[in-house]
Amino acid sequence: MELLKRQKNSDHCLCDTNMGFLRDKCIIFPLTNETLMQCHPFSCDDKDLDDFFLNDAGNYHRQLLGKSYCFRLEDDFSEVVF
């Protein structure tokens, strides 16, 4: 599996190479409780973000408070790629 390099420019955005990977190899999904149940556990290497994604994002979506998204590998929907 090709790994994303988290190279960042001055605006803290993923570089063009990674955007090509996301465009060519991934599909975007709403981050719901159902999505999380279908995926392998994952970490963003940020304790606060991990907590939000794993414990709050699904409830925010269900209560119409906000909507988060994740990229999943086109060949293996159980893999989340951010």
Sequence and secondary structure as in RCSB ss.txt:
>XXXX:A:sequence
MELLKRQKNSDHCLCDTNMGFLRDKCIIFPLTNETLMQCHPFSCDDKDLDDFFLNDAGNYHRQLLGKSYCFRLED
DFSEVVF
>XXXX:A:secstr
       B TT  B HHHHHHHHHHEEEEE  HHHHHHS     S HHHHHIIIIIHHHHHHTTS   EEEEETT
EEEEEE 
